[in-house]
Structures are given as C-alpha cells and as structure tokens.
Amino acid sequence: MKTKLLIFGITGDLSTRKLLPALRAIVKTGDFDDVSIIGVSRREVDVAELLQRSLGSTDLLDRISIVTMNVADVQDYQRLKEQLALGDDEQLVVYLSVPPMAATQIVDFMGEAGINTPNVKILFEKPFGVDLVSAQDIITRTARYYTEDQLYRIDHYLAKEMAQDIVAFRGRNALFSHIWNNNFIQSIEIIASETIGIEGRAQFYEQTGALRDVVQGHLMQLLALTLMDIPHEFDWQELPELRFKALELLRPVDPAAAIRAQYEGYQEEVENPGSQTETFVSLELQSTQPRWLDVPIRLIAGKALHEKTTEVRIHLKKLHEAQSNCIVFRIQPDEGIHIELFVKKPGYAREFETRTLGFNFPEDEKLPDAYEQVIVDAIHSRKSLFTGSNEVLRSWQLLGAVQHAWDMETGPILRYKKGSDITSIIDGAA
Ligand code: BG6
C-alpha cells in the first residue's frame, strides 16, 4: 500500500534532529519506494535548505513536498484534505511533531474535516497529559474521531533496540526465564541517569519535571517489559496488552518513599527562584503479581548526574553473604546485557574479583534509531512499540498520590550538585 507521511512541525527541532535523518535511513533500505513525505508549515519552506540543515545533504529532496496552512484554522483542513487526495489504495500516516496542546487541536480539526477514514493513522509524541485527568481528557477527545487502532502513541524508549531485547532475552533463553521470579530475584532497579541538564527547555521543564518527563512513560514502560508475563506462543502485537497487565498489578506508588531533588543552578536557569520542579526522582514500587511478591522495585531518573546511562538492573538472591550477582540490561550507551560475576583473580593468589560476562552488539553493527523503528512500524500497522491508552492511564494512576503529595509540599526542595552520583543524592534525602 502506498503511504503518504504527513508531518506537522517539519521545520521543528524533533523533525530536523530525528525524523528527517530517520526517514533518510528508511528510504536508503530501498524497501519504502512507495512512501512520499508531505511537510506542513505555516510559511513557504525552502526544502533544500531544510534538508541541508538537518542532513547536511539534499537527500530526500525528490520525496518531500510542503503544504502551507494555518494549523489553528479549522477552514484550512478542508483544503488539506483536498490536497492530500487520499486514494483507496493509499494510507495516510500523520506524524504530530508539535507541542501537546497543538496536537490535540490538530486531531480535532482533522477529524472534523473528515481526515479520519480507516486508512488514516496518527502518531503522537509524549507527554500524554500531565496527570490522570488530563490524560483521560485527551483520550476521550481523540476517541471522538479515531479508533484506538488508528492511534500510535510514541514512547521512544520502547523502540530502543535493547528495550526490545528485554523481551527476546527473557522469552527465548531458558537460562533466564527459569529464574524470572521472586525465588531468585532479590530486587529490581531501573535507572535513567543523564549528564545533561534541561538544555534550554525552561518553559517545558518547569511544567513537567522528571516524574512526568521520564518516569511516567519511559521508566514505567521499561518496568512493564521487565515484569510482564511472556506467553510461550508469543506474538509481538500482544505486547501493549501484556505490558498493561504488568502495570495493572503494580501497587500505586507510596509518596512516603518517594524522593525528589533539583540540581543546583536549575532555578537560575529557568529564572524561577523557589521553583519546586524536580530534576531527580527515586520511587519504590511493588507488584501484587504472585511471582513478584516481596521484590522491591526502584525507579530512578535524573538530570545533571555524573554519568549518562540507562540500565535495568536485576539483583539476584544470595545463598550466603559472600555471593552477589547482578544481570544488567544496558539500554544505552554501549547497548548490551551483562552479568556481574565473581571469578578467581588470575595469578598465584587464591582471591576473588568481579568481572563482567557480557553481550554487546559489534561496533560496526549499526542499530536502527528509535525513530526509524516507530515510523516503519506505524507504516506496517505494528503496535508493539506504541503505548495503549490503558497503559497511559494506568501509569498516571500509579503516580497520582506522589503528584498530589508533591503539589502540597511547600518547603524548599532538596538540592544536589551538578555531576552528583545517585547514591549521594538518595543518602542526602535520608
Ligand atoms: C525525552 C525527555 O523524552 O527523553 C528528555 O523529554 C530526555 O528530557 C530524553 O533527555 C532522554 O532520551 P534519550 O533517548 O536521550 O535517553
């Protein structure tokens, strides 16, 4: 089926940094000759200049056309519909690379104009609301014109190669599927540590904070992939439902064990003395699923920390104190799976030391970027990398009590120095 890919926000930051490079990579495979790209812009766009800025070349020039319109004017959508002239043998994939408020309005206007036939799909970027109520509202609004099948909510962490590998590793390796329960697993930690700060996104981050920005979507999804049941006859299309079931069985997060903190210098950066917005979060969770009973789970996310790493760490139970093993899914960088093991220290002495048994992709094997994967999967109507509305609502529900407790707090927020390590921040909160 021919595909028209309509990108709202084609001249924006996400499009130039991620989407256009992803599209170039997809087109290069030679498998997508029937995909044409239509950018939406308020003004005329010099496509060659846009491509130079994004790709450093004019690749894709013959694929891209531009529609100029005012996205805030409902009248312009009739004209858009006519210009698209979608045939029965074509599908329209709409990528909303615009802020959330604009995205919801565009969806309304497209629906009103009748650009919602079953061969239309819509890709959304997070955040999907700011809490349970607003997420429910967005879901209800979009459901007026589009079925859940037509909606593709992107969480780019789900599309990272190693996140998908959690499923392969757990489901296809007897060595690990046997031990994936509370008989063998002591605790689980999921950590997203970034060295960068908020990178000039002051307005966005002030309204968001680490809980909404990274924990509600990215970390909850990695957790769901870690905990969910994987049936023997596994079909990737079932993934959203399997993840949802794992989220459903989590207990709502207890605010008493939640830690939030902010890096020093943040308030000056956002020009808001007294800002309570967190740039670091640590939460504890528990699952009520029998095989995860009494396995503590910790989610940690923070900016301006000492290292850039995203990891799922599975700590195994010890038979005695001198033992210790940890299985690490290294989501990024250096994507791989490692097991921290004791070995005999080579040499004449009879001593032990820890080494790593590991799997990494060879350096010359280029892993597809998450945005390539989401575009390809949306074209092929594959849903495993996208978040279902039930998953979105459940993860907001789990965080509701913490959001409420933090909204009520008036005292100054805990601060940490830029470049701190996670342990020192958590110890500082004790
Ligand atoms: C985004 C957040 O969703 O993910 C950013 O809005 C964060 O604040 C980014 O920096 C991290 O993504 P990645 O792929 O660099 O780990």
Residues whose N, C-alpha, C, O or C-beta is under 5 A from the ligand:
A	BS01	BG6	D213
